[in-house]
Amino acid sequence: MDPQPCCGGGPARLGASFGARTPVELIAAFTDALTDPAPAASTPSDPYEPLRQSAWQPPGHRG
């Protein structure tokens, strides 16, 4: 994907094309990234936090 300048010197336009055999999950991930970008890298992220908030324990955990 290469940004192309828009007519009149406006913001760059992006283009992407997908073939007929492109998995729908890949297209969905692409469009999701455009409409809802990831938080800044400086934002701490813990993928297990929602599980901990629900008092989830891993299988076999003795606690």
C-alpha beads as a LAMMPS data file, in Angstrom:
LAMMPS data file: protein, C-alpha beads

63 atoms
62 bonds

1 atom types
1 bond types

-500.0 500.0 xlo xhi
-500.0 500.0 ylo yhi
-500.0 500.0 zlo zhi

Masses

1 110.0

Atoms # bond

1 1 1 0.000 0.000 0.000
2 1 1 1.508 3.280 -1.076
3 1 1 -0.069 6.621 -0.192
4 1 1 -0.930 8.595 -3.311
5 1 1 -1.332 12.366 -3.169
6 1 1 -4.886 13.499 -3.701
7 1 1 -5.861 16.033 -6.300
8 1 1 -5.183 19.592 -5.237
9 1 1 -2.452 18.631 -2.773
10 1 1 -4.930 17.282 -0.189
11 1 1 -4.376 14.322 2.091
12 1 1 -2.970 11.131 0.656
13 1 1 -5.364 8.419 -0.501
14 1 1 -4.714 4.786 0.259
15 1 1 -5.822 1.860 -1.821
16 1 1 -5.879 -1.858 -1.278
17 1 1 -7.099 -4.739 -3.383
18 1 1 -7.913 -8.286 -2.414
19 1 1 -8.326 -11.301 -4.644
20 1 1 -11.325 -13.601 -4.727
21 1 1 -9.494 -16.138 -2.569
22 1 1 -8.464 -13.695 0.175
23 1 1 -9.788 -14.993 3.518
24 1 1 -12.586 -12.825 4.866
25 1 1 -10.797 -12.696 8.253
26 1 1 -7.837 -10.959 6.632
27 1 1 -10.078 -8.377 4.975
28 1 1 -11.953 -7.834 8.257
29 1 1 -8.693 -7.326 10.167
30 1 1 -7.570 -4.808 7.553
31 1 1 -10.776 -2.783 7.686
32 1 1 -10.903 -2.971 11.499
33 1 1 -7.395 -1.512 11.678
34 1 1 -8.495 1.402 9.514
35 1 1 -11.662 2.187 11.457
36 1 1 -10.442 1.423 14.986
37 1 1 -6.651 1.789 15.219
38 1 1 -4.770 0.149 18.057
39 1 1 -3.933 2.255 21.112
40 1 1 -0.544 3.924 21.307
41 1 1 2.336 1.581 22.096
42 1 1 2.950 3.476 25.331
43 1 1 -0.428 2.289 26.655
44 1 1 0.153 -0.789 28.815
45 1 1 -1.900 -3.757 27.709
46 1 1 -2.508 -7.010 29.539
47 1 1 -4.588 -9.518 27.566
48 1 1 -5.337 -11.485 30.755
49 1 1 -6.804 -8.535 32.684
50 1 1 -10.455 -9.214 31.700
51 1 1 -10.007 -12.826 32.836
52 1 1 -8.523 -11.778 36.163
53 1 1 -11.377 -9.322 36.723
54 1 1 -13.774 -12.248 36.276
55 1 1 -11.835 -14.309 38.865
56 1 1 -10.778 -16.785 36.184
57 1 1 -8.192 -19.390 37.143
58 1 1 -6.262 -21.584 34.707
59 1 1 -7.280 -25.258 34.619
60 1 1 -5.588 -27.212 37.393
61 1 1 -4.787 -24.061 39.368
62 1 1 -4.738 -24.649 43.106
63 1 1 -5.449 -21.450 44.879

Bonds

1 1 1 2
2 1 2 3
3 1 3 4
4 1 4 5
5 1 5 6
6 1 6 7
7 1 7 8
8 1 8 9
9 1 9 10
10 1 10 11
11 1 11 12
12 1 12 13
13 1 13 14
14 1 14 15
15 1 15 16
16 1 16 17
17 1 17 18
18 1 18 19
19 1 19 20
20 1 20 21
21 1 21 22
22 1 22 23
23 1 23 24
24 1 24 25
25 1 25 26
26 1 26 27
27 1 27 28
28 1 28 29
29 1 29 30
30 1 30 31
31 1 31 32
32 1 32 33
33 1 33 34
34 1 34 35
35 1 35 36
36 1 36 37
37 1 37 38
38 1 38 39
39 1 39 40
40 1 40 41
41 1 41 42
42 1 42 43
43 1 43 44
44 1 44 45
45 1 45 46
46 1 46 47
47 1 47 48
48 1 48 49
49 1 49 50
50 1 50 51
51 1 51 52
52 1 52 53
53 1 53 54
54 1 54 55
55 1 55 56
56 1 56 57
57 1 57 58
58 1 58 59
59 1 59 60
60 1 60 61
61 1 61 62
62 1 62 63
